[in-house]
Amino acid sequence: MKKLSAFILLFISAQLMWGQDLTQNIRGTVVDSESKFPLVGTKVKVTDVEPVLGGICDENGNFAITNVPIGKHTLEISSIGYMTKSITVIVNSGKESIVNILLEESSIVGEEVVVEGRKKGEVINEMATVSATSFSVEETNRYAGSRGDPARMMSNYAGAQGTDDSRNDLVIRGNSPLGIIYRIEGVSIPNPNHFAIAGSTGGPVSILNNKFLDNSDFFMSAFPAEYGNSTAGIFDLRLRNGNNKLHEFSGQFGFLGTEALFEGPFSKKSNASYLVMGRYSTLGLFDKIGLKYGTDAVPLYGDGAFKLNFPLKKGSNLSVWGVGGTSNISILISDQTEPAQDAFGEQDRDQLFGTAMAIGGVTYKNPINKNTFLKTTISYSWQQQTTRHLYILRTLDSATNQWNYLADPFDMMGYKYVTNTGSAYLSMNHKLGKKHVLKYGFNLDMYLVNNVDSIRYDISDSTSNFYYRWDYQSPNPDFLGQLFVMWKYKINNRLTLNTGLHSQYFTMSNSISPIEPRLGLKIAVNENNTIALGAGMHSQHQPLYIYSFHKNIGGNKVYHNMDLGFTRSIHTVISYSTRIKKSMSFKTEAYYQYLYDVPVTVAPSSFSILNQGSGFARFFPDSLANTGTGYNYGIEFTLQKFFDNDFFFMTTLSLYDSKYVGSDGITRNTDFNGNYIANGLMGKEFKFGENDKHLIALGMKVTYAGGKRYGYVNQVMTDSLKEIVWLDSAYNERRFDPYFRLDLKVNYTLNTKKVTHEFGLDLVNVTFHKNILGLTYTPNDDPAQPPYTERYQLGFLPIFYYKIDFKVAGKPKSLND
């Protein structure tokens, strides 16, 4: 470590000797927002430098602006017949800035229309009307506590909240995280997180490294008809292309991993490019030096991604891409000599847990002509979760406070879930004149499932036999088919109607949702004020492992949940937004969501699938039926100053209620009904030194939210099953104290002639506030004491990194190369 630190300091010192003006290139592509057709002759200018720098797009829509001073700059993009657009670009010395720009055609026929296009924060998908936002790599880096994770970044926005400091599960407007779908290039992907429990959508560490993501969209309600099989939210992710002119390297060493990224052109004669990156966990190093970070065990993980991009004739494009990761952790209670404090995991067993996922795909894009755009993706994915639990027989010596182990650990439970999925996506965009856009297409997913799970009849008896809870292998592939059609009618530059129909069918349960209407209306009252309305019907199949849970009846396996239908919901939203200043806006949204056909137990109970999907626990469904209901309603407020003049802030307030009805007919709070969430974020950058090559960025985030719901423990059942069991009649009648967390972030960036160095430190929970996560089963020999204790979320956690960007070799090619 000392040699590495000395080398880094020597390298930086050598770079500081360069005194020349620091510049870099801005390159990119400008296309029509609907047809994706290259906009030849578009003017792109850097408006905040003297003299003004600029470029003009060639026949492929490409532009290049050279020798741009480092720093933050404003690009103005204009083309006859299109709305003029302004965007902000960060220019560093070690890496070219590459931007892909979509221009929206004006509905007014005539000369060039000078109207500002998409405002900051508005989504890329032109069919979206309400409850949607775009996010960029730049934002995931700037927000304190985000850790470069898209899901954690989204938890800063109104209506979104995390459930656990150590995980990135997202609760959207009181909905279970099960309702969230991740998509890449149009196809759904497995849970893209390390240590992802079966059926969940979150995890402790994201596999989606922000360094290979392009600007993407997130939808929270009444999303367009293109998106299906979700009742809560959609991550619509895009993978960026590698630099097709220069070979570049980005490396990072930090708390969350050691990583390297390479990108560049395949050859000087081709515009084809590659991007390859990999990361591996470095948390084991901290464990060796005694630095605690909130767990009893060392989580190990690795992930990677690649994208090969091949431009073809007439603006078409073919890309081959892949994302994957693997993780494992061993929580060895049998290594303890005395009771552990703030223990992670159950205290009567060793747990060995591992997960893996991988997806690879091919995407083809073709702007067939000025009015038609084709996109299609074919992919194949694989995911696996494995667990082994070993029971520990031990007693506590009260005199010495030491454990006495009565026998060697023995197997009590284990499972292995494997799912293979083949996916296909196709969409066509047709511009029918300046006012009408038609988009239609389909998604098709093919599933092959292999689930095995066995447990002892008596988990504390090494002589007890095992029995199977899951023992299922798909006899044939099962399919989820989705069709959609959307129509956008731009009545004028102030009024836009988005409508569409979605349909889906799932063969495993023979479930069909033939017609799901979607509707959105956006009214630009004037240049600064907008009113929007949205409504839609949505449906989602259940986590696949629920269908294959079985009981042994007369020696036969009976899969009693195979006929479960979709969970369905109806969303309605109204929003109002106003631009107070050029870089400041206020927005409020009110919504109501009704959920029905929700799986609940056939026998009367408080169970509902609306309470599942967060944390590391699976659930074991009894016979379920689609007879439950639920509802969420609320109002949200956002005051935001986008990054301008080296400063930004965002404050959000969400007030909501989330209820459900189980098969016992009683209306209760959902597990995710916190009632309120308040967030405050801010950041400031300071430039100094010759040519402003030094940059210090400070950030802060504060969150205050309603406490988690819980109930009364059934102590008899808890002692018998050796895990927390709640009294069904009093489910969710109690709640923990409110949640509070303050995070700080500091970054130092140094630009030298050809290299950019960045040092970052994220300070999570700087006030050491003890937020309760839940209760954990903790056996003891004193019958007067309850067999459980409170388990807390993360304490203070410093997360650091060092990052370096530089050009590997070569000179920029001109547009004529």
Residue, then its C-alpha position, 0 to 999 in steps of 0.5 A: m500500500k505504501k509503494l502504491s501511495a508513493f507511486i500515485l503521489l509521484f505520478i501526480s507531481a509529475q503531471l503538475m509540472w505541465g503549465q499549458d492551458l488545459t483543453q479537451n474535445i466535445r464530440g457527439t451525435v444529434v438525431d431526431s427524437e422520434s425517428k432517430f434519423p441523423l440531423v445533417g447541418t445541425k449547429v452545436k455551439v459552446t456558448d459560454v466561452e470567448p470566442v464561441l466554439g462550435g461545429i456542424c453535424d455531418e451526414n451521420g449527425n456527428f459533430a466535434i468541437t476541439n480545444v474546449p477549456i476544461g470545466k462546465h460548459t453549456l451547449e446550444i443545439s439548433s436545427i431548422g424545424y426543431m426546437t433549440k436545446s441547451i445542455t450542460v457538459i462537464v469537460n475534463s482533461g483526461k477523457e473526451s466528453i461524448v454526448n448523444i442529443l435528441l432534438e424534438e421537431s416543432s409542430i409549427v411549420g415554417e422557419e427555424v423555431v427558437v424555443e427551448g427544448r427538453k428542460k433539465g430533468e425531463v425524460i428521454n422517452e418522448m411518450a412519457t407524461v407524468s411521474a418520470t425522470s431522467f438520470s445521468v452518470e454525472e448525477t449518480n456521482r454528485y449526490a451524497g450517499s448514492r455510491g454510484d448506484p442508480a437505485r440509491m440515486m433515485s431514492n433522493y427523489a420524491g415518492a422513492q425511498g430505500t428500506d435498508d441502509s445496507r440494500n438498495d431496495l426501492v419503495i415507490r409510493g408505498n409499493s413493494p420493491l417487487g413491483i420494479i422492473y429493470r430493462i436494458e436496451g428494451v429487454s427485462i433483466p434479472n435482479p442486477n445486484h449482488f447478494a440478490i435473494a430470489g424474487s427481490t429487485g434489490g441488493p447491497v451492491s449494484i452490478l450496474n456500474n455507472k461508468f458504463l451507463d448512458n443517460s436513462d429513464f425511471f418511471m414511477s406511475a402511469f408509465p407509457a404503454e411500451y412498459g409492462n409487467s410492473t405495478a410500481g416502477i421501471f428502470d429503462l437503462r441504456l448502455r453507452n458506447g465506447n470512444n470511437k476515436l481514442h483509446e482511454f482508460s479509467g481506473q478506480f480503487g475504493f471501498l466498494g471495489t477495485e475496477a478498470l475500464f478500457e474503451g476505444p476504436f477497433s481500428k483507425k479505419s473504422n468507427a466501431s468501438y469497444l468498452v470493457m470493464g471489470r470490478y472486484s470487491t476490496l472489502g476483505l482488505f478492511d476486514k484484515i486491518g480491523l475496520k468494521y463496516g456493519t456486518d459480521a462477515v466479509p462480502l466478496y463480489g465481482d462484476g463486469a460489462f462490455k459493449l461492442n458497437f458497430p456503425l453500419k450504413k445509412g445511420s444503422n447500428l449493431s451492438v453486442w453487449g453483456v453485464g454480469g456479476t457473482s457474489n458470496i458471503s459466509i456468516l460463521i456463527s460457529d467461529q464466535t467465542e462470545p456473544a456478538q454485538d450488532a450481529f448480522g444474520e440469525q444467531d443459531r446457524d452458519q449461513l453460506f450464501g451466493t448469487a450470480m447473474a449474467i445477461g448478454g444481448v445483441t441490439y440493432k437500430n436502423p433509422i430506415n428513413k426520416n420518419t421511421f426507426l426500427k429497434t430490436t434486441i435479442s438477449y439471454s440471461w442466467q441467474q442463480q441463488t444458493t444457500r446452505h445453513l448449518y445448525i449450531l448447538r451451543t449454550l452460554d456460560s453465564a460465569t465466563n460469558q463464553w459459548n460452549y459448543l455441544a456438537d459440530p454444526f450440521d446441515m439444516m437447510g439448503y436451496k439452489y434456484v436457477t432461472n434461464t431467460g431468453s428475451a426478444y424486443l422489437s419496436m417501430n417508430h413512425k412519424l406521421g407528419k409533424k404532429h403524429v407519432l405511432k410506436y408499436g412493438f412487442n416483448l417476449d420472454m422465455y423462462l426455464v426454471n430449476n428450483v430445489d429447496s430442502i429442510r429438516y423436519d426438526i431443524s435442531d435434530s441432526t438425525s431428523n430427515f429432510y423434506y423438499r419445499w421446492d423440487y421443480q424443473s420446467p418440463n417445457p419453456d414458459f412464456l411472457g408475451q407483451l404487445f403495445v401500441m402508442w400514439k403521440y399527438k402533438i396538437n401544438n407546441r403547448l399541448t401534447l396527448n400520449t395514449g396507448l394500449h398494452s397487452q400481456y399473457f403468461t403461459m405458466s399460470n395461463s394469465i392474460s391481461p388483454i387490454e391495458p389502456r394508458l393515457g397522458l396529457k401535457i399542457a404547457v400553460n406558458e413557457n414556464n408552467t406545465i400541467a400534466l395528467g396520467a392514468g393507466m392500467h397495469s399488471q405483473h406476474q408473481p415472482l417465479y419461485i412462488y408458482s413452484f412451491h409445492k406440498n406432498i400429498g399422498g406421495n405426490k407433489v402438488y403445485h397449488n399456486m400454479d394458477l395464480g393470476f397477475t397482480r393488477s393496479i390502476h394509476t391516476v396522477i396529476s402534476y403541476s410544474t413551474r420553472i422559477k428561474k432558468s435553473m430552478s423549478f418547482k413540481t408537485e404531483a398527487y396520485y391514487q393507485y388501486l391494487y386488486d387481484v393481489p395474492v393472499t392466503v386462501a385461509p383467512s390471515s393478514f398475509s399479502i404479497l404487497n408486504q414482500g420483496s425487501g431484505f434477505a428473506r424469502f417467504f413460503p406461500d401457503s395456498l394463495a388466491n388473487t382476492g386481496t386489494g390495496y391502495n396508495y395515495g399521496i402528494e409530493f413536492t419538489l423544489q430543485k435548483f439544477f447544477d448551475n453556477d457551481f451549485f445545486f440543491m433539491t428538497t423533496l417532501s412526500l406525504y402518503d398512505s399505503k394500505y392493504v386488505g388480506s383474506d381476513g378482510i381487515t384493512r392494515n398498513t402495508d410494511f412500507n407505509g412510512n407516511y412521510i419522507a423528507n429529503g434535502l440535498m445540496g452541493k457546491e463546487f470550488k475551482f482554483g489554481e492555474n487554468d482552474k484545474h483544481l476542483i473541490a466539490l462538497g455535497m450533503k444529504v439529509t433524510y427524515a422519514g416515518g419509522k418501519r412498521y412491525g407487530y407483536v411477536n408470537q413467542v411460542m412459534t418463534d421459539s419453535l421455528k427459531e425465527i421471528v413469527w408475528l401475531d397475525s391478528a396484530y400485524n403491523e400495529r406498531r412502528f419503530d422510531p422515525y428514520f434519520r440520516l445525514d450524509l456528507k460527500v467531498n471530492y477533489t479533482l485535479n486536471t493535468k495535461k492528459v490525466t484527470h485524478e479524482f479523490g472522493l470520500d462519502l461519509v454515511n450517517v455522520t451523526f451515528h444515528k441508530n435507525i432500527l431495521g427490525l427484530t432478529y431471533t436471538p435465543n437465550d436461556d432466560p425464559a423471562q427475556p424475549p427471544y429477540t433483539e432489535r437490529y440496527q441499520l448501518g452506523f457511521l460508514p466512510i466510503f472512499y475512492y481514488k479514480i484516474d482517467f487518461k488517454v492510452a494512445g492515439k490522436p483524435k480522428s477528424l470527422n472525415d476519417 
